[in-house]
Amino acid sequence: MQLPIAVKETERATLQNQVFEQIRVMIAEGRLKDGDPLPATRELSLQMGISCNTALLAYERLISEGYVYTKPYVGTFVSDNLHDRIAPRLVDGQDAPQSESCQLLSLNDAQRLRQFVRIHSLQNPHRKRLSADFWVGRPDPASFPVKVWSQHIWKQLQRSSAALTQYNEPSGLEALRLAISDHLGPARGIAVDAGQIMIVGGCQDGFNLIARLLVSPGTPLVIENPCYQGAAYVFESFGAEPYPVTVDEHGMDVSQLPDVSSPVAYLTPSHQYPMGATLSLSRRMELLAWADKHDAYILEDDYDSDFRFTGAPLTALKGLDRNDRVVYMGTFSKSMGPGLRLGYIVLPKALVAPARRLKALMNNGQSWLEQAAMADFMFEGGFRRHLRRMRQTYLERRDVLLAALKSNFGDCQVRGEDAGMHLTWRIPDRYPHAEEIERLAVLEGVGVYALSTGAALQFGTTEESRRYLVLGYAALTPREIEQGIARLAECLSKHAIPSPPG
């Protein structure tokens, strides 16, 4: 049995306390039920990358506080009749750990509504002991233009260090918004005034801003199925009511769009996350017509559209929008790096003023220095050249991954290989389901990910959804990709279902 928990050495809480608290929260939430078995301490230590002694001490504390009990020579089990007596709490005042752990949030004290806030994992807890980690969404660390970037930083400090001692425009530095406006025209077909652009701290910050602006308890949320966890969990925390719409090889199936009033729709049309489809032009037009008819706003998350390998990218939904229904979101987290915490939103004109007020309430704007350096980088052509290099690098790595899959597994069913930094592989039926392969691969030093671990959310898990692995390749060298897939194939050969005779 594998528990969906993660530990971080950077947390103030010890590893032992993190393991204890996460298991306790799972029991409190009912995800571990009365009598459920827990993994052996050796199995848990292998899964988490911690010592057996750390796992043993965490179990001893759970036993001493009555959450679990042991049967000699049998195993460790959740105690009976606990759920009426315990409730989740925070770990030493911090957010409950990654995966499904949560903190309590009051949505409406008068109605006594309470909801668990779920968060998604941003780092792989096993990364330190993996020889090949196909974690999703990581840019190549060697690709960051350190020398050029440091020159832009230094130039800005010499030119206008006074900007560091004062508050700046909540919407973001005007120079950066102008640079983004110039970039979006030819790159995404979006002609927009810089006044409609707002700088945010990456997509997650943008989701929170849009949710505060458009979502209240009960607001219909039309969302892809499967979808990106990070967005779904934010809207969920504001009380949105999800209306999942199936994704197929052409993106969101717009024939399933619900007949609801004033919804918010969230989707990733350029490279659907996680399945990788590109929403067809005909579906884009149908979606925009639906939004106009139902008084809907569409949040278009264009998270990795800078990397298109086959043909020209379709014009963004925002570029096709004639009724100002689309909120467009872009980020520098994939093209440059998430450490910069820079993203942007292109707002419909009606939302510019209220969004600016909310942004001022949230954080009074992003860091001036990174914005100024990024604007300089874009205006001088450095960003365009950087994207061209990265596009070629990622294309080569994608080709290596496709070749490695074919060499080791034969003809493969893959999705999403035309763009982005990841693809999705349908596991042949002769092998175990994705969650089991993920567990087995970690033991061999290879990180591959089921949809749920790979930051995807499936509404209603099916056997088919358990047949997919999400493979990020941007941060791996060609040699690491080849060796990782070869080790995965060797591992799975031991667990394949034998072919019937004859």
Order of alpha helices (4+ residues) and beta strands (2+ residues): alpha-beta-alpha-alpha-beta-beta-beta-beta-beta-alpha-alpha-beta-alpha-beta-beta-alpha-beta-beta-beta-alpha-beta-alpha-beta-beta-alpha-alpha-alpha-beta-beta-alpha-beta-beta-beta-beta-alpha
